[in-house]
């Protein structure tokens, strides 16, 4: 398994990165994150050019990292500007990654810097929209990123894995429409006149019959957005309750993934108790997903490669995402 490198991945939430050096593994490589004195975020390869000691274990002297092993001094551009207590001036440097801060997210491009186009970053303006409120976090996943992508693109699993929160029979029982272009995969599910699942009853007070819409978007290689609308059955668009779900799915290693997440809403935005409830429920749902995906990872990692894989119509979006990622990976490999 290899990683698609030419794409924007979430490296961190903005408020995770400050003047302390932070190590985060991204696409199989350690990255050192910090902010300069003027607040600009920096992402450097987290290996000192001397003997590969992690720069993140060093200290900041102004905007210069001093390696804690032999004193190599690395500036925010990644250049070695000297060695502490020594007269040598080594010709050495580390890679500085393209990094963009937008909508409380730090986006990192691990591939060819010449292709790092900020216009490719998905729109998350609802995170900073004053008419919305949100909860967010980071959940570590001990499974490959592909499994998380396919989990989110086939939400029929809500019926079986999350029946006490966001799932009921209507999810698996309602087909999806799938579309997309380029490196984007979209799906749409319209559940009409249904009984809303427990999460929506508790957070919105909805009763049956209700209409529930799920419109999902996967922006390869690592972003998933879900646009949710719930309303009493027959309510005309755009009226109703609206929610947004974001997952920044950043591979750490071949078998580990960072699952950055945010859940936003446009109703009862000042209700702190509802925000606490939604955060607790989201983490409970994600814990069920983590347990399932980590079991899957163990099954994939221990064999079964020759066992035929069965798929159904509900897998169309997930299968399309596989093809997209494999095309991207093949294009990168052929260009190298």
C-alpha positions as CSV (number, residue, x, y, z in Angstrom):
1,X,0.0,0.0,0.0
2,X,1.2,3.5,-0.8
3,X,-0.1,7.0,-0.2
4,X,-1.5,9.6,-2.6
5,X,0.8,12.5,-1.9
6,X,-0.5,15.2,-4.3
7,X,-3.4,16.4,-2.3
8,X,-4.4,18.5,0.7
9,X,-4.6,16.6,4.1
10,X,-5.5,18.1,7.4
11,X,-2.3,18.3,9.5
12,X,-4.0,19.8,12.6
13,X,-6.7,22.0,13.9
14,X,-5.4,25.6,14.1
15,X,-5.6,25.7,17.9
16,X,-3.4,22.6,18.2
17,X,-0.4,24.4,16.9
18,X,1.4,27.1,18.8
19,X,4.9,27.8,20.0
20,X,5.4,24.3,21.3
21,X,6.9,21.8,18.7
22,X,4.4,19.2,17.7
23,X,5.2,16.0,15.9
24,X,2.5,14.4,13.7
25,X,3.0,11.5,11.3
26,X,1.4,12.1,7.9
27,X,1.6,9.7,5.0
28,X,4.3,7.6,6.6
29,X,6.5,10.6,7.5
30,X,7.1,12.6,10.7
31,X,6.2,16.3,10.5
32,X,7.2,19.0,12.9
33,X,4.6,21.7,13.3
34,X,4.9,25.0,15.1
35,X,4.2,28.8,14.7
36,X,6.8,31.5,14.3
37,X,6.7,34.5,16.5
38,X,4.4,36.4,14.1
39,X,1.9,33.5,14.3
40,X,2.6,31.9,10.9
41,X,2.3,28.1,10.9
42,X,5.3,26.0,9.8
43,X,5.5,22.3,8.8
44,X,9.0,20.8,8.5
45,X,10.2,17.3,7.9
46,X,10.8,16.0,11.5
47,X,14.3,14.6,11.0
48,X,17.4,16.6,11.7
49,X,19.7,16.5,8.7
50,X,22.6,15.5,11.0
51,X,21.5,12.1,12.3
52,X,17.7,12.1,11.8
53,X,16.9,13.0,15.4
54,X,13.4,14.4,15.6
55,X,13.4,18.2,15.5
56,X,10.2,18.2,17.5
57,X,12.3,17.0,20.5
58,X,14.4,20.1,20.3
59,X,13.6,23.7,21.4
60,X,12.6,26.9,19.7
61,X,15.0,29.8,19.9
62,X,13.0,32.6,18.3
63,X,11.9,31.1,15.1
64,X,14.8,28.6,14.9
65,X,14.6,25.0,16.0
66,X,17.7,23.9,17.9
67,X,18.1,20.1,17.7
68,X,18.4,18.6,21.1
69,X,21.0,16.0,20.0
70,X,23.9,17.9,18.5
71,X,22.7,21.5,18.3
72,X,21.9,21.8,14.6
73,X,19.9,25.0,14.1
74,X,17.1,24.9,11.5
75,X,15.1,28.0,10.5
76,X,11.5,28.2,9.4
77,X,12.4,27.7,5.8
78,X,14.1,24.4,6.7
79,X,17.6,25.7,6.2
80,X,20.5,24.9,8.6
81,X,21.8,28.2,9.8
82,X,24.5,26.8,12.0
83,X,25.4,24.4,14.8
84,X,25.1,25.6,18.4
85,X,28.4,26.1,20.2
86,X,30.4,25.2,17.1
87,X,31.9,27.2,14.2
88,X,30.9,24.8,11.5
89,X,28.3,26.0,8.9
90,X,27.0,22.7,7.4
91,X,25.3,22.9,4.0
92,X,22.1,21.1,5.1
93,X,18.4,21.5,5.0
94,X,15.1,19.8,5.7
95,X,11.9,19.8,3.6
96,X,9.3,22.5,4.3
97,X,5.8,21.4,3.4
98,X,3.3,23.7,1.8
99,X,0.8,24.6,4.5
100,X,-2.4,26.6,4.3
101,X,-4.4,27.8,7.3
102,X,-8.1,28.2,6.5
103,X,-11.4,27.7,8.5
104,X,-9.5,26.7,11.6
105,X,-7.7,23.9,9.7
106,X,-4.1,23.6,8.8
107,X,-3.9,21.9,5.4
108,X,-0.6,20.2,4.4
109,X,0.5,19.1,0.9
110,X,2.9,16.1,1.3
111,X,3.6,15.8,-2.5
112,X,5.1,17.9,-5.2
113,X,5.1,21.5,-3.9
114,X,4.7,22.9,-7.4
115,X,1.2,21.3,-7.6
116,X,0.0,22.6,-4.2
117,X,-3.0,24.7,-5.4
118,X,-4.9,26.2,-2.4
119,X,-8.0,26.5,-4.7
120,X,-8.3,22.7,-4.3
121,X,-9.1,23.0,-0.6
122,X,-12.8,22.2,0.1
123,X,-15.1,24.9,1.5
124,X,-15.6,24.7,5.2
125,X,-16.9,28.2,5.8
126,X,-19.6,27.0,8.1
127,X,-16.9,26.4,10.7
128,X,-16.4,30.1,11.1
129,X,-20.0,31.3,10.1
130,X,-21.5,33.2,13.0
131,X,-24.9,31.7,12.1
132,X,-23.6,28.2,12.8
133,X,-22.0,26.5,15.8
134,X,-20.0,23.3,15.9
135,X,-18.1,20.8,18.0
136,X,-14.9,19.2,16.8
137,X,-12.0,17.0,17.7
138,X,-9.5,14.3,16.6
139,X,-9.9,10.6,17.0
140,X,-6.9,8.3,16.3
141,X,-7.8,5.2,14.2
142,X,-5.7,2.0,14.2
143,X,-6.7,1.2,10.7
144,X,-5.8,2.2,7.1
145,X,-7.3,5.3,5.7
146,X,-9.1,3.4,2.9
147,X,-11.3,1.7,5.4
148,X,-12.5,5.0,6.9
149,X,-13.1,6.5,3.5
150,X,-15.3,3.5,2.5
151,X,-17.1,3.5,5.9
152,X,-18.2,7.1,5.3
153,X,-19.2,6.5,1.7
154,X,-21.5,3.7,2.6
155,X,-23.7,5.0,5.5
156,X,-26.0,2.0,5.3
157,X,-23.9,0.7,8.1
158,X,-25.6,3.2,10.4
159,X,-28.6,0.8,10.5
160,X,-26.5,-2.0,11.9
161,X,-23.6,-0.4,13.8
162,X,-25.3,2.7,15.3
163,X,-29.0,1.7,16.0
164,X,-29.2,3.6,19.3
165,X,-27.9,6.9,17.9
166,X,-28.0,7.9,14.2
167,X,-29.2,4.7,12.6
168,X,-32.5,2.9,11.9
169,X,-33.9,0.6,9.2
170,X,-34.6,3.5,6.8
171,X,-30.9,4.1,6.1
172,X,-30.1,0.7,4.7
173,X,-33.5,0.5,3.2
174,X,-33.1,3.7,1.1
175,X,-31.0,3.5,-2.0
176,X,-28.4,6.2,-2.9
177,X,-27.7,8.1,-6.1
178,X,-24.0,8.3,-6.9
179,X,-22.2,10.9,-9.1
180,X,-18.9,12.7,-9.3
181,X,-16.2,14.0,-11.5
182,X,-12.4,14.1,-11.5
183,X,-11.3,13.3,-8.0
184,X,-14.7,13.9,-6.3
185,X,-17.3,11.3,-5.4
186,X,-20.8,12.3,-4.4
187,X,-23.8,10.4,-3.1
188,X,-27.4,11.4,-2.1
189,X,-29.9,9.5,0.0
190,X,-33.5,10.8,0.5
191,X,-35.4,9.2,3.4
192,X,-38.9,10.4,3.3
193,X,-41.7,10.1,5.8
194,X,-39.5,8.1,8.2
195,X,-39.2,7.8,12.0
196,X,-36.1,9.8,12.9
197,X,-33.3,8.0,14.8
198,X,-32.8,8.7,18.5
199,X,-30.0,11.2,18.0
200,X,-32.3,13.5,16.0
201,X,-35.3,13.0,18.2
202,X,-33.2,14.2,21.2
203,X,-31.3,17.0,19.5
204,X,-34.2,18.4,17.5
205,X,-37.4,17.1,19.1
206,X,-38.5,15.7,15.7
207,X,-41.3,13.1,15.6
208,X,-42.5,10.9,12.8
209,X,-43.1,11.3,10.0
210,X,-39.9,13.2,9.0
211,X,-37.7,13.7,6.0
212,X,-34.0,13.0,6.4
213,X,-31.5,13.9,3.7
214,X,-27.9,12.8,3.4
215,X,-25.7,14.3,0.7
216,X,-22.1,13.2,0.9
217,X,-19.0,14.3,-0.9
218,X,-15.5,12.7,-0.9
219,X,-12.7,15.0,-2.1
220,X,-9.8,12.7,-2.7
221,X,-7.4,12.0,-1.1
222,X,-8.6,12.8,2.4
223,X,-11.8,14.9,2.9
224,X,-15.4,13.9,3.5
225,X,-18.3,16.2,3.9
226,X,-21.9,15.2,4.8
227,X,-24.7,17.7,4.4
228,X,-27.7,16.7,6.5
229,X,-31.3,18.1,6.4
230,X,-34.1,17.0,8.7
231,X,-37.6,18.4,8.7
232,X,-41.2,17.3,9.3
233,X,-42.4,15.3,6.3
234,X,-43.3,17.4,3.3
235,X,-41.5,20.6,4.5
236,X,-40.3,22.5,1.5
237,X,-36.6,23.1,1.1
238,X,-34.7,25.0,2.4
239,X,-36.7,24.9,5.6
240,X,-35.7,22.4,8.3
241,X,-32.8,21.6,10.5
242,X,-29.4,21.6,8.9
243,X,-26.2,19.9,10.0
244,X,-22.7,19.6,8.4
245,X,-20.3,16.8,9.2
246,X,-16.6,17.0,8.2
247,X,-13.9,14.3,8.4
248,X,-10.3,15.1,7.6
249,X,-9.0,11.6,7.0
250,X,-5.2,11.9,7.1
251,X,-3.1,8.7,6.9
252,X,-0.4,8.5,9.6
253,X,1.1,5.1,8.6
254,X,0.0,2.2,6.4
255,X,-2.2,1.0,9.3
256,X,-3.1,4.2,11.2
257,X,-5.1,7.2,10.4
258,X,-5.9,10.6,12.0
259,X,-9.7,11.2,11.9
260,X,-10.2,14.9,12.4
261,X,-13.9,15.7,12.7
262,X,-16.4,18.5,13.1
263,X,-20.2,18.5,13.5
264,X,-22.0,21.8,12.8
265,X,-25.6,23.0,13.1
266,X,-27.7,26.0,12.2
267,X,-30.3,25.7,14.9
268,X,-30.2,26.4,18.7
269,X,-26.7,27.8,18.1
270,X,-26.4,29.2,21.7
271,X,-27.5,26.0,23.4
272,X,-24.3,24.8,25.2
273,X,-26.1,21.8,26.6
274,X,-27.0,20.6,23.1
275,X,-23.4,21.1,22.0
276,X,-22.2,18.9,24.8
277,X,-24.8,16.3,23.9
278,X,-23.9,16.3,20.2
279,X,-20.2,16.0,21.1
280,X,-20.8,13.1,23.4
281,X,-23.0,11.4,20.8
282,X,-20.5,12.0,18.0
283,X,-17.7,10.5,20.0
284,X,-19.9,7.5,20.9
285,X,-20.7,6.9,17.2
286,X,-17.1,7.3,16.3
287,X,-16.0,4.8,19.0
288,X,-18.3,2.2,17.4
289,X,-16.7,3.0,14.0
290,X,-13.2,2.7,15.4
291,X,-13.9,-0.7,16.9
292,X,-15.4,-2.0,13.7
293,X,-12.6,-0.6,11.5
294,X,-9.8,-1.8,13.7
295,X,-11.3,-5.3,13.6
296,X,-11.4,-5.0,9.8
297,X,-7.8,-3.8,9.7
298,X,-6.8,-6.9,11.6
299,X,-8.6,-9.1,9.1
300,X,-7.0,-7.4,6.1
301,X,-3.5,-7.5,7.8
302,X,-3.6,-11.2,8.6
303,X,-4.6,-12.7,5.2
304,X,-7.7,-13.4,3.2
305,X,-6.3,-11.7,0.1
306,X,-7.5,-14.5,-2.1
307,X,-11.0,-14.5,-0.6
308,X,-13.5,-13.1,-3.2
309,X,-15.0,-9.8,-2.1
310,X,-18.8,-9.3,-2.3
311,X,-20.3,-6.0,-3.1
312,X,-23.8,-4.6,-3.5
313,X,-25.5,-1.5,-4.9
314,X,-24.8,0.4,-1.7
315,X,-21.1,0.0,-2.3
316,X,-21.1,2.0,-5.5
317,X,-19.7,5.3,-4.0
318,X,-17.0,3.4,-2.0
319,X,-15.9,1.4,-5.0
320,X,-15.7,4.6,-7.0
321,X,-13.5,6.1,-4.4
322,X,-11.1,3.2,-4.7
323,X,-10.8,3.8,-8.4
324,X,-10.2,7.5,-7.9
325,X,-7.5,6.9,-5.4
326,X,-5.8,4.2,-7.5
327,X,-5.8,6.5,-10.5
328,X,-4.2,9.2,-8.5
329,X,-1.6,6.9,-7.1
330,X,-0.8,5.4,-10.5
331,X,-0.4,8.9,-12.0
332,X,2.0,9.9,-9.3
333,X,4.0,6.7,-9.7
334,X,4.2,7.0,-13.4
335,X,5.5,10.6,-13.1
336,X,8.2,9.7,-10.6
